Amino acid sequence: MGLALARRLSQKFSDSQITLLEKEFEVAQHASGRNSGVLHAGFYYPSNSLKARLCVEGNRAMRQYCLEQDLPLNTCGKLVVTRSVEENPELEKLYQRGLNNGVRLERLTPEEVQEREPNAKSQGLALFSPDTATVNPNLVCQTLKRELLAKGVQIALDTRYLFRRKKSIHTNQGIYQPGFVINAAGLYADKIAQDFGFGKQYTLLPFKGIYLGYSGSDAVIQTHIYPVPDPRQPFLGVHFTKTVDGHVKIGPTAIPALWRENYQGLKNINLRETLEILWYESQLFIQNSFGFRDLALSEIRKYNPGYFAKMAQTLVKEIDTHQFKHFLKPGIRAQLLNIQSLELVQDFVIEGDQDSLHILNAVSPAFTCALSFADYICENWLTQKT
Ligand SMILES: Cc1cc2nc3c(=O)[nH]c(=O)nc-3n(C[C@H](O)[C@H](O)[C@H](O)COP(=O)(O)OP(=O)(O)OC[C@H]3O[C@@H](n4cnc5c(N)ncnc54)[C@H](O)[C@@H]3O)c2cc1C
């Protein structure tokens, strides 16, 4: 988001000085470099949502960007299959949403599924989305970074936002005096927003997505295969993704994490953060709000590769589950929780004033939306004056 925004800002306000602060030594070390790389088509989201509007435009814009920059793009499309006929009404809802959002979709019978993807298993109806594609998210970010550097945008790596004093931004590398601040800090965007007096009704609840890679040499699937998602949660369920270079992976899970960068072992642990997150997770567990208890209990089992692979097996006719041997790089979602209602926030949230703007809940499909999101922010939230 930060890279895409800086790119659009540098086009729109060409005489402004733009500096991107990044706490890591390289860009895309968090969600943007650890996601599935899927360009979603936009049929999961209600038509009045920002997600729907920006996803449809973002899919088109990101595909175009990849073509212009000669970046790899896998346009194999995606199937959403039903594991029982009881899922037909929910699938139908997705189809209607897709039509309302202007997404190209085909509704398939089990026989038509067979023709499209011989290995997919659908008990009832299925959907095919020809515009779902995959990219290499790291390559996209590196290309954006190169473009920015060539345009004279400053990228300050190893520069962590610590706090602000009036209009001064304090970092581990010194003090900045920006005219305007845009906060697109992913897993820490809520904290920075709160520092500016925004996002007080939210806290971040990290959900970890792990993946298993398929090591078999057989071309086990031709297209992405997804289940019908649980409508109570913003997660899409364990699915098969065909990566841009033709590999197959399953995931991501949605395991409640204990701290924001809880990728591996105790790395980046923050005790205060963990206590705060555990407090909210225990509330949600007791109340089973949005099915959190059921989700936590079933997701935690996916650390067992055998169990994880069995979940994915329900979507296909044949697969050698023993070939799912290696966990791939995990990612963590910057999911917001509304602390009053204890509900997960579904849509993107943007808050700000004449001094700052905060992009919150930049969860999936925010990678797909990055370019259209940047256009939207520049057209609707920023004027020449700011
Ligand atoms: C497992 C998983 C799978 C996903 N799959 C998809 C998908 O297939 N398609 C899709 O469209 N979306 C997907 N998403 C969502 C997508 O990856 C994110 O929505 C998107 O990458 C968010 O981008 P971002 O720039 O907001 O966050 P990030 O990529 O996390 O970037 C935030 C940056 O801010 C920096 N930062 C944080 N705090 C500070 C600080 N204090 N000072 C300075 N810098 C700071 C971080 O280091 C980081 O580089 C997935 C997400 C996950 C976790």
The ligand as an SDF file (V2000), in Angstrom:
LIG
                    3D

 53 58  0  0  0  0  0  0  0  0999 V2000
   -1.5140  -15.1110    4.5550 C   0  0  0  0  0  0  0  0  0  0  0  0
   -2.0130  -13.9790    3.7270 C   0  0  0  0  0  0  0  0  0  0  0  0
   -2.4810  -14.2110    2.4270 C   0  0  0  0  0  0  0  0  0  0  0  0
   -2.9840  -13.1640    1.6650 C   0  0  0  0  0  0  0  0  0  0  0  0
   -3.3470  -13.3890    0.3630 N   0  0  0  0  0  0  0  0  0  0  0  0
   -3.7340  -12.3470   -0.4080 C   0  0  0  0  0  0  0  0  0  0  0  0
   -4.0070  -12.5360   -1.7810 C   0  0  0  0  0  0  0  0  0  0  0  0
   -3.8360  -13.6220   -2.3140 O   0  0  0  0  0  0  0  0  0  0  0  0
   -4.4340  -11.4690   -2.4980 N   0  0  0  0  0  0  0  0  0  0  0  0
   -4.6160  -10.2250   -1.9420 C   0  0  0  0  0  0  0  0  0  0  0  0
   -5.0360   -9.3180   -2.6270 O   0  0  0  0  0  0  0  0  0  0  0  0
   -4.3180  -10.0180   -0.6480 N   0  0  0  0  0  0  0  0  0  0  0  0
   -3.8620  -11.0360    0.1240 C   0  0  0  0  0  0  0  0  0  0  0  0
   -3.5320  -10.8320    1.4300 N   0  0  0  0  0  0  0  0  0  0  0  0
   -3.6550   -9.4810    1.9700 C   0  0  0  0  0  0  0  0  0  0  0  0
   -2.4910   -8.6050    1.5480 C   0  0  0  0  0  0  0  0  0  0  0  0
   -1.2680   -9.2840    1.6200 O   0  0  0  0  0  0  0  0  0  0  0  0
   -2.4560   -7.3880    2.4480 C   0  0  0  0  0  0  0  0  0  0  0  0
   -3.7370   -6.8680    2.5440 O   0  0  0  0  0  0  0  0  0  0  0  0
   -1.5320   -6.3160    1.8990 C   0  0  0  0  0  0  0  0  0  0  0  0
   -0.2830   -6.8730    1.6070 O   0  0  0  0  0  0  0  0  0  0  0  0
   -1.4230   -5.1910    2.9040 C   0  0  0  0  0  0  0  0  0  0  0  0
   -0.4190   -4.2980    2.5010 O   0  0  0  0  0  0  0  0  0  0  0  0
    0.1180   -3.2170    3.4900 P   0  0  0  0  0  0  0  0  0  0  0  0
    1.0870   -2.4030    2.7440 O   0  0  0  0  0  0  0  0  0  0  0  0
   -1.0430   -2.5560    4.1500 O   0  0  0  0  0  0  0  0  0  0  0  0
    0.8350   -4.0530    4.6600 O   0  0  0  0  0  0  0  0  0  0  0  0
    2.3300   -4.6160    4.7510 P   0  0  0  0  0  0  0  0  0  0  0  0
    2.7250   -5.3300    3.5390 O   0  0  0  0  0  0  0  0  0  0  0  0
    2.3970   -5.3530    6.0500 O   0  0  0  0  0  0  0  0  0  0  0  0
    3.2050   -3.3170    4.8380 O   0  0  0  0  0  0  0  0  0  0  0  0
    3.2540   -2.5020    5.9710 C   0  0  0  0  0  0  0  0  0  0  0  0
    4.6710   -1.9920    6.0960 C   0  0  0  0  0  0  0  0  0  0  0  0
    4.7300   -1.0830    7.1740 O   0  0  0  0  0  0  0  0  0  0  0  0
    5.9600   -1.2930    7.8370 C   0  0  0  0  0  0  0  0  0  0  0  0
    5.8290   -0.7830    9.2070 N   0  0  0  0  0  0  0  0  0  0  0  0
    5.0540   -1.2680   10.2090 C   0  0  0  0  0  0  0  0  0  0  0  0
    5.2220   -0.5560   11.3240 N   0  0  0  0  0  0  0  0  0  0  0  0
    6.1210    0.4270   11.0290 C   0  0  0  0  0  0  0  0  0  0  0  0
    6.7020    1.4670   11.7920 C   0  0  0  0  0  0  0  0  0  0  0  0
    6.4170    1.6660   13.0860 N   0  0  0  0  0  0  0  0  0  0  0  0
    7.5990    2.2830   11.1720 N   0  0  0  0  0  0  0  0  0  0  0  0
    7.9240    2.1020    9.8490 C   0  0  0  0  0  0  0  0  0  0  0  0
    7.4160    1.1010    9.1060 N   0  0  0  0  0  0  0  0  0  0  0  0
    6.5100    0.2680    9.6860 C   0  0  0  0  0  0  0  0  0  0  0  0
    6.1610   -2.7850    7.7730 C   0  0  0  0  0  0  0  0  0  0  0  0
    7.5110   -3.1570    7.9780 O   0  0  0  0  0  0  0  0  0  0  0  0
    5.6440   -3.1080    6.3890 C   0  0  0  0  0  0  0  0  0  0  0  0
    6.6560   -3.1210    5.4170 O   0  0  0  0  0  0  0  0  0  0  0  0
   -3.0350  -11.8540    2.2100 C   0  0  0  0  0  0  0  0  0  0  0  0
   -2.5590  -11.6200    3.5030 C   0  0  0  0  0  0  0  0  0  0  0  0
   -2.0250  -12.6590    4.2450 C   0  0  0  0  0  0  0  0  0  0  0  0
   -1.4690  -12.3780    5.6150 C   0  0  0  0  0  0  0  0  0  0  0  0
  1  2  1  0
  2  3  1  0
  2 52  2  0
  3  4  2  0
  4  5  1  0
  4 50  1  0
  5  6  2  0
  6  7  1  0
  6 13  1  0
  7  8  2  0
  7  9  1  0
  9 10  1  0
 10 11  2  0
 10 12  1  0
 12 13  2  0
 13 14  1  0
 14 15  1  0
 14 50  1  0
 15 16  1  0
 16 17  1  0
 16 18  1  0
 18 19  1  0
 18 20  1  0
 20 21  1  0
 20 22  1  0
 22 23  1  0
 23 24  1  0
 24 25  2  0
 24 26  1  0
 24 27  1  0
 27 28  1  0
 28 29  2  0
 28 30  1  0
 28 31  1  0
 31 32  1  0
 32 33  1  0
 33 34  1  0
 33 48  1  0
 34 35  1  0
 35 36  1  0
 35 46  1  0
 36 37  1  0
 36 45  1  0
 37 38  2  0
 38 39  1  0
 39 40  1  0
 39 45  2  0
 40 41  1  0
 40 42  2  0
 42 43  1  0
 43 44  2  0
 44 45  1  0
 46 47  1  0
 46 48  1  0
 48 49  1  0
 50 51  2  0
 51 52  1  0
 52 53  1  0
M  END
$$$$
